Amino acid sequence: MTKKYLIGKKSMYFTTILWFPYLVLFINLFAAWSPITEAADKPVPVTGLIIIGAMIIYPFYIVMINIISSINFKSDAG
């Protein structure tokens, strides 16, 4: 979709910023719909570090996808 509709436009990098409001919305909805009511439901402390690491890496992942989609792969073969 990025390659088809946003090729050559700077707006394709707007998605790297746009993920943050969706993340906040998802966290709020998830916390409201599935609250932790028992102590046994709490995750281990390392889980938070994994989630923080994933949140830091995700925008770079989106940028990589946008860069790869903007590269024109043409073959010289026949």
N, C-alpha and C positions, 0 to 999 in steps of 0.2 A: 504494500500500500504506500509506503514511504517512497519507493522508487517510482511508482506510477503517478502519484499526485503531487509530490513535493520536491521532485528533482530540480536542483538548481535554485531553490528558494531557501532563504535563511530561516523561514518559519519552521523548517523541519527540526531545528534544534530547540524549539519552544517546548517540545515534549520532554526534554530533560528537566525543565522546571515544572511542568504541568503535573508530574507524578506526585508531587508533594501534597497538594490539596486532596487528591484521591486517597493518599495514604492516611491522612488525618481523618477523612470521612470514614474509611474502612475501619480504622482503629476504634473510632467512637461508636459506630454501629455494632461492631463485634463485641465491644465491652457492654453495650446496652442489651444486646440480645442473648449473650451467654455470660452472665456474671459468675464469678467464683463464689460459691456458697459454702463449700466445705474446704477444710485445710488441706485435705488430700488432693484437691484439684490444682493446687498451686504448682507451677513448673519449677524445675531446678534452676538455681541461679545462673548457670552457664547459658541457658536458653536466651536470656536477655542480651548477652554479648554476641551471640550468633545473629540475633535479629538486628542489633545495631550495626554489625559488620555488613549484613545484607543491605541495609538501608544506605550505607555509605557507598557500596559498590554499584548499586542499581542505576544511578544516573550515568555512570561511566559505561555501563552495559548498553543503555539506550543510545548514548553517543556513538559507541562502536557500531551498533546496528545502523544508525543513520549514515555514518561514514562509509560503511561497506555497501550500503544501498546506493550511495551516490557515485561509487566507482563504476566506470563503464568497462565491463568485461567483454572485449571483442576478441574473437579468435582470428589469427592470421591463416589458419589452415582452411583449405579449400572450400 
